[in-house]
């Protein structure tokens, strides 16, 4: 298989989005957003191929180019030098000819040209595909386009494994998976690494498994990395090489000490290195985005120099103070696990993983090696890297065998990591453990109960999930405390807040004894979720900020995302839409940098904000394309009982009967399987009422002839449900209708501005414009004219039955919502 074909692995949702735009006779636009190496250009080429096959005229600019030309097999018949020329070219195309315009590397265009391109894209004259690197784009470029982007994320471990299996003809071994994970899920680096390993015959198939023969980084990868960084200055290369020697993450103080300069004097060189896209600056730490790139850069240093620099790093760290506390880089083997555990207990998970890796490169007794690899597996699991954790656990078990305490601990880590990785075989193993009849507080039994509890919960079997979760929440040195936090999350989701709070208070002292590294900021984040469920949003935000700070200190990207999701939800409930958007964007940025597990809470807030900012149609499009996995399984409806009502509301306004029917069927099935859960029953009842209201309204619009007076989708969307002149109402733009709805509910200009991300002055301009179109002069008249779809009148939830009140979501202002869960399953699929 070709490298270009490999780059499209795992991009089915994005390809469907492209196909949908190209199939729409009215045109449309797709913005493909992603960092370097994530496949933006390959998707643009796929759009070009599809369009040419359908007879489109394709206009575009080559990657990095600033000129537009006709793209095809022959010579360009016309090459517009600017968007203005492109406008003239579009005007001259025969009206029966479909046109696709490709704008690649939009961030490379001057801002004035970006504005011109945005104006053209909104004109509806053609289909548009635009690519942009968010790391290099100027602030506000997304607002100019007015299109919710398709954000490319790193490949998950399952896709990386599939690429390897297709290339080598056999599933990869855990050791090979661990090596491939060093590419960080970035398609460019994964395909280069897989191709290089194949070309150098560094992988052999034995016993039906592809196994690593050589641990060297292939020459092809070295060449690709150096080509990517060829434009860096000598000073920038010095920073990059010394940063690689410091480890995947090094402090600025360490770097300045090696260079012999003040930290402030590094600014210019750091700016150049950061712009190269392989490093990030997180506080005072310089972080390589991908371990594979760090290894390549470190290998470019001559061995004698590496040895000398290593001694200097040990000297600098040995004399540092404060946050850059002495870190042992040479520890005797018997004390290795103690040193690594000490770093982990103080909350320095990444540093602990790096120290373990360094020590494992040194000779040590077999059992010491097994203990250190087992501890490393545990640390990797805490950070949210299950594939690497499985690999480390397998290596430990190969050394320590069975029937000892180390093997028992490592087996538990491996089982949980397999489940998080999406390996369904973990469920079989867990069931076999329980069938063997072990003691309730034995490590394997506790872990097995926890894995099965998560599987049942995500599949919508709530009673069984709670029972297994309670069985896992026993007195166990480590797993018992973590399983109690899982129980807290699940009790909160079903509105049993008092029980959840009691469990959280009980487990807090145990987690304090284990240290910061054992909780990664999760206890305050769980408390924040409970406070959101109780409607105490400001307290929730305060708790979430505390948890987020701990998660950042421990280096746990998984918990960072969960903390940001809670902050986004609290801001949304408080009416601060701009802040909510910022938190969701930050959470998505974490997912772009690190291949962490999917988060229902983050993606649901993303979808809600899409509806608030861009309207119901945009939300439905997102639900059917880039977030399709979110709305097609039961996980969303378990964690967010009111999701069905919100989806039905958006579907009605967008005319998507299929999405409304699907949401109703899912939540009704969930309620039928869980008769003892009042929140689920209340959500299903309200979803039925909302769905029925839209359906009955449709039937009333069908005359005796049996032929509807209007398109069924339009009637279902409630487009004709207005008190005033519907013709005048239809003259308003989507933005003006949204503002009219908000003003009709009594919001001030400032409140509306916060909600739609505009200035109060711009809101006032839109109001004056829509007043003229509707022939009115006051908000009182506007409130009388604003259409309300049937069934959308005020409703007050029964607090005794539905604590969340989530079912009240829709076009109205946000109400109380269900606390988000930990999202601990392996993706959205029902297991």
Helices and strands as residue ranges (DSSP letters): H 3-6, H 12-23, E 28-33, H 40-53, E 57-61, E 69-70, H 83-91, E 99-103, G 106-108, H 111-122, E 127-132, H 141-145, E 150-151, H 157-168, E 171-172, H 174-180, G 181-183, H 187-199, E 203-206, E 209-212, H 219-228, H 234-245, E 249-251, H 252-259, G 263-266, H 267-275, E 279-282, E 285-288, H 291-299, H 303-319, G 322-324, G 333-335, H 336-345, H 349-360, H 366-383, H 386-400, H 405-420, H 425-435, H 443-458, H 462-472, H 479-493, H 497-514, G 516-518, H 522-533, H 537-554, H 557-573, H 577-593, H 600-614, H 616-624, H 628-632, H 635-639, H 643-654, H 657-673, H 678-700, H 712-716, H 726-730, H 734-744, H 749-756, H 760-774, H 779-785, G 806-808
